């Protein structure tokens, strides 16, 4: 577990942009399970690829005309129980941080695992997400 003070600026990078932080298992379940519409969930992380690629890519993507109804984030290594529930909804994909998932009507429809994020530019990640938004969020 990371000290919360260390991660506040990393969390604010998304929450200041309109992402809602889900910090409890109940909040994750309420936000995603059985909900109609679309939801983007970013599993945030302290790693460099979250800072350079995942967070900027997610923020770029939600500027698209077609975008998720709701944008959420959980923080791996901080809100462990909330992250575990979110990851259980992302099965069959194994846990990875960072990662980005798109849900439609409570079902996982698109997933970017760490290996899809690491080594790619924020623009490439945004492009991947925009394609998913255009398909599932219109």
Beta strands, then each sheet from edge to edge (+ up, - down):
strand 1: 20-21
strand 2: 38-44
strand 3: 70-75
strand 4: 99-104
strand 5: 107-112
sheet 1: 1+ 3+ 2+ 4- 5+
end
